[in-house]
Amino acid sequence: MSVQKDLTQGNLITTLLMFALPYVAANFLQALYGAADLIIVGKFCNSSVVSAVATGSQLLQTLTFFITGLTVSATVLIGKAFGAKEYENIIKIINTMTICFIFAAILLSTLVIAFDKQLLNVLQTPIEAYNSTADYVFVCSIGLIFIFAYNAISAVLRGLGNSVAPMCFVAVSCVLNIILDVILVGKYSMGAQGAAFATIISQAVSVIIGLIYLRKGNFVFKFKFRDIKFDLKTAKEIFKIGLPLSLQDTLVPLSFLFLFSLANSMGVAASAAYGSIIRLNAFMMLPAGSFSMALTALTAQNLGAGNMKRALDALKLSVTFAFSFGFIFFLWQQLAPRSAIGIFTAEEEVLKAGALFLKSFSYDYILVPFVFCFNGFFFGCGRTVFAAANSIFSAFFIRIPVAFILCTVISGATLFELGIATPASSVLTGCVSFLYLFYLSKKRILIPLANKINNT
């Protein structure tokens, strides 16, 4: 396996697929990683514990999105440097990123532990599940540094065109997580707390493997822990690109947490159904999300090499591939939604509530390929402010208002009404993204941008 790959050369379809497929596999394993908690908890525990893990996982996922958004800046900066063959700059980026993310991890863990009760109250956590949810969140918050470390290592490797190694890291973590879930939740009856311990232990192991790989791999640079230095200019670039993404990846999931709170207010069955669908949704969104992330790295490298035409062609291909998968998922949820919810539970009330939600929500599966791939392209170009603002606006001015109105104005509203809000917001995001790309192309902004980066 090559430790790095030049994404500016070779057949575009082959390059994109060979780079994106490990993304798909890694994201599938990461989704399985999270779903394993719910599946195993659902087999050994009652609905209140399932609700606890679902609610706690949703909060943890929001924090993970914040971390992922910040670390994507490393993919973009390293991808540009690698495409421009500025290898010394890669070392500077890695060194500065390491210091920044250690402090960020400590700060975030401290804040979550300090305000955990307020966060659970905002989520309207059901009383029956409150204590178990608090236990889950506390344990996972301690392990946030491992989430930072894994995502940072993966971001570095993906910027270098290596999507296979991160897939292998998460595969080891996923297998270990499932084994620990069975032991801690099944054998020792530790409930939500056992699921949380399984999560952070398996993440820690993947980080150790990743650090060894980064240290021993035959890269174009030599990374040494004892030589880590901080560069203020590089730090500003990391946060300039990463903070808009973190803001987006935090605030947009917050809109889904608001939807979760509406589902929680409908009772334990609706809460368990919505939480299960969140896990299912992680699988359904895999192709769109994977091609989007692959497109970010591919665009960044080609931007550094001054080849924007190849990046634009990759955008078209990514949308085509992602939409093909999304259409299949849409048909499945329209024709047999109960079969999907049945993966997590056999309780009739949960199956009924979940099926109603998927009937309306599943339209999003044919819309997000456009939204995600446009965003992946804009991220790779460094235009994170626009992409973040577009996503945040649609989340807070479309998704939340539509959900609130439908679930409070309509008497006896169900999860079906709640599910309408998300595809409604995706329509707006996709249309605005298309118009912005048309504007950039019409004004010929993209090509001069590539030339400017290449000549710097």
N, C-alpha and C positions, 0 to 999 in steps of 0.2 A: 504494500500500500504506500503510495506517494504521500509524504507528509505535507506537501503543498502542491498547488496546481494553478497554472496560468489560465484564467478564464477568458482571456482576450484572444485566444487562438483556437483553431479547430472548428469542426462542424458545429453550428450553434445548437441544433436540436439535440445532438448527442451530448454536447457539453452541458446543456441545461438539464437534461434528464439525468445524466450521471451525477450531477451535482445536487439536483433536487430530490431524487429518490432516497438517498440516505437521510435527508431532512424529513421526508415522509415517514421513513422507518423510525427515526429518532423521536419524532413527535407522536407517532403511534405508540411507541413504548412509553413515552412520558405520559400520554393519556391513559394507557393501561396501568401505569404506575399509580395514578390517582384513582382510577376506577377500581383497582384492586382493593383499596381501602373500603369502598362502599359495598362492593360485592361480598367480600369476606365478612364485613360487619353485618351486612344484611342476612347472611347465613347463620351467624352465631348470636346476634343481638336483636332487640326489639326496635320498633319504629322511632322511638325517642333517641336512641343512640345513632341510628341512621341519619336522623335529622341533625344531630349534633355534628357528626363527621361531615355531612353535606354543607352545613352552615359554616363550620370552621374551615373547611377546604375552600369554600368560596372566598373567605377573607384572606386565606393564605395565597390563593391564586391571584387575588388583586395585588398583594405585596410582590408576588413573583413577577407579575406583569410590569410593576414599577422597576424592578431589578433588571428584567430583560430589556426594557426600553433604554435604560441607562447603558447597559453593556453593548447594545447594538452600535453605539458610537465607536466602539473598538473595531467592529467589523468594517464599518465605513472608512474610518481613518487608516486602518491597516490595509484594507483592500485598495485604497487609492495609492498608498505608499508602495505596495507590492506591484501594482500595475505600472507605476512610474519608476520601479526598480530603485526606490530610496530605502535601502535595507537598514541603514543606521537609524532612520526615523522610526522604523518598526520597533526597535529596541527601546527607544525613548517613549513611545506610546505605551508599550507593555509595562515598563517600569512605573510610569506615572499613574496608569490605570490601577495597578496593584495597590499603591498607597491610597489612592482616592476611594477605592471600593472597600478596603478594610475599614476605614473610618465611617463610610456610609452604612456598612453592615452593622457596626456597633451602635450607631445612632438609631437606625431603624428598629433594631431589636429592643432597645431601651424604650422607645416610644410606644411600641405595641404592648409591652409588658405593663407600662405605666397607665395606658388608657384602654386596657382590654375590656373592662366592664362597660365603658361608654360605647365601644364598638359593638359589643353584643346587644346592647339596648337599641342602638340605631338599626340593627338588623332585625329587631323584634323577634329575637330568638325565643321559641316556645318555652314556657316554664319547665315543662317536663325534660327538655333537652339542655337547659341552661348550664348546669354544673359540668356535664360531660363536654359541652362546647368550650367552656372556659379552660378545662384541662387540656383539650386538644390544641387550642390556640397558644397556651402558655408553652407547651413543649415545642411546638413548631417554631415559635418566635425565637427560641434559643438557637435553633438550627438555621436561621436566616443567613448566617455567614457562609454556610455551605452552598446555599442557593446562589449567592453572589459569586462565589468562587467557581462553581460549575459553569454558570452562564458566561463569566469572564473568559475562562479557558476556551469554551466553545466559540465565543465571539472572535477570539484571536485566530483560532484554527480556520474558521469559516472565512475570515477576511483573507486568509492565505489560500483559499480554494479547497480546503480540506473539510468535507462534511461527513466523512466516514468515521473518523476517530470520535467525534462527539456522539455519534450513533452507538458506537461500541461502549462508551462510558455509560450512557443511559441504559443500555441493555443489561449491563452488569448490575446497575442500581435497581432496575425494574425487577429482575429475578430475585435479588436479595430482599427487596421490599415485600414481594409476595410471600417468600419463605418466612420472613419475620412477622408478617401479618397473621399467617396461619398459626405460628407459635405463640405470639403475644396475645392476639385477640381470640383465637380458637382454643388453644391448649390452656393458657393461663388466665383467660377471661378478663383481660385488661381493658376491654371496650375501646372507647375513643382514645384514651391515653395510650393504649398499646399500638393503635394505628399511627399515632403521631410519632412515637418512638421508632417504629419501623421506618417511617419516612425519613427522619433526620439521620438515622444510622446509615441507611442505604445511600443517602446523598453524600455523606461524609466519605464513604468508601469510593464513590465515583470521583470525588475531588482528588483524593490521594492518587488514584490511577492517572487522572488527567495531569497532575503536576509532574509525575514521573515521566509521562510521555513528552510533556513540553520540555522537560530538562534533558531527556536522552535522545529526542528526535533529531534527525539530520536536516535541520532547517537552514535557510539562507542567513540566519542570525544565530548567535549563541546566547541563550538566556541563563543567567546565573543569579541565584537568589541573593548572594552577598553583594552584588553590584547594583541593586535596585536604587535608583535615584529619582527625585521629583523634579519635574520641569513645569513651571507655572504656565507657560504659553500652551503647552500640550494639554494641561489640565483644563484650561479655558476652552480649548477646542472640543475636548471630551464632553464637557458639560453643555457647551453651546449646541452640539448635535444631540446629545443624549437626554438633556432635561426636557425638551419638548416631547420626546418620545415617552419618557417616564411620566410626564404630566398626562399625556394621552392615555398611556397604558394603565394609569391609576384612576383617572377620572372616568374614562369610558367603562371600565369594570364596575366603578361605583354606581353607574347607572343601572347595571345588572344587579348590584346589591340592593338597589332600591326596588327593582322588580322582585328580588328574592324576599324583601320585607313584605311586599304586597302578597306574595304567595304564602309567606308565613302567617299572615293575618287571616288567611282562608282556612287554617287548621293544619294539623300534623300531616294528614294525607297529602294535601297540596304542597306542603313544605318538602316532604320526602320525594314527591313526584318531580318538583322543580329541581331539587338537588340532584336527583338521578339524571335528569335531562341535561343538566350542566355537564355532568361527566360524559354522557352520550355525545353531547355537542362537541366536546373536545375531539372526538373521533371524526365526526361529520365535517368539521372545519379543517381537518388535517391537510388535504390537498391544497386548498386555497392558502392556508397559512404557510405551508412548506414552500410552495412556489414563490410566495411573497418574500420569504426570508432568503431563499436562494437568489431571487432577483436582486435583492439588496446588495449582496456580495458581488454578483456578476456585474451589476451596474457600477458599483464603486471601482472595481478593477478596470473596467472599460473607460470610466471617467478619467482615471489616472493615466490610462494609455491614450486618451484623446479619441476614443472610438465610440461616439454616442449612437451612431446608426445601429451598431450591433446591440447596444443596450435597448434601444427602442424595439428592435426586432424580437429581442428576448421578452419584452413586455407583452407583445402580441401573442407569442407562443404560450407564455405563462397563463394568460387569461383563458386561452383556448383549452389547455389541459385542465386547469382548475374547474372551469365551467362544466366540462364533461363529467367529472366526478360529482360535482354539486347537483347536477340534474338527476343522476342516479339516486342520490340520497333523498332528494325531493320526492321522487316517485315512491320510494320505499316508505317514507313517513306519511305520505298521502294514502297509500293503499293498505299498509299494515302497521300503524303506529304502536299498537299494544305489544307487538312482537319485540320492539326496541326496549320499551320500559320493562318488559318481562325479564330482561337480562339482569336487572337489579333487584326485583322484588316480585312476589306472586300475590301480594295483597290487592284485592279487587278495587278498593277505593283509590289506591295509588295508581293502578293501571288506568282506571277511568279518567282521573284527573290529568295524568300525563298524556294520554291519547288526545284529549281535547287541546292541550297546549301545542302539541306537535302538528296538529291539523292547520293551525294558523302560522306558527313560528317557522315551519319548514320552508316557506317561501324564501326565507333568508339564505337558504343553501344555494339558490341560483343567482343571488345578488352579491354575496360576499366575494366571489371570485374576482369581480371587477374592483370592489372596494379594496381588498387586500393587495391585489397585484399592483394597482395604481399606487398605493401607499408604499409598497416595497420598492418601486421604481423611484419615488420621490425621496425615500430614505437614502437610497444609494447615491442620489444626486446631492445629498446634504440639505434638501429642502424640507427639513423636518417641521419647521414652524407652520407651514401651510398645512401639511398632512395632519398634524396634531390639532390645529385649530378647526379644521374641517370635521374631524371625527368627534371632537369634544362638542362642537356646536350641535351636530345632529343628535348626539346622545342626550344633551340637556334641554334642547329646544324642540326635539321631536319625540325621541324614545320615552323619556320620563313623562312629559305632559300627556302624550297619547295613552300611556299605561295608566296614569293617574285618573284621567278623565273616564276612560272605559271601565276601570275597576271601581270607581266611586260613584259615577253617575248612573251606570246601568245597575238596576236592582238584581241581585243574585248573580253578579258577574262571576265567571269561572276563569280557569287558566286559559281558555280559548281566547277571551278578550285580552288577557295579558300578553299572549303570544303575538298579537297583531303589531305591537309597538316596535319590535326590532326590525322586521323587514321594512316598515315605514321609514325608519331612520336610515336604513341602508340605501334606499332609493335616493334620498337627498345627497348622501355622501358620495355615491357613485356618480351622480350627475355633475356635482360641483368639481370632482376630480377630473372628469373627462373634459369639462370646459377649461380647467386650469392647464391641462396638458395641451389642449388645442391652442390656448393662448401662448404657452411657451414655444410651441412649434411654429406658430404663425409669426411671432416676433423674432424667431431664430435665436432664442436665448440659450437653448441647450448646447448647441455647437460651440459658441464662444465660451461658455462655461467650461467645457471640456478642454478647450485650447488653453484657457487661463490656468487651469489646474496643471496641465501638462507642461506649461512653460515656467511654472513657479519653481 
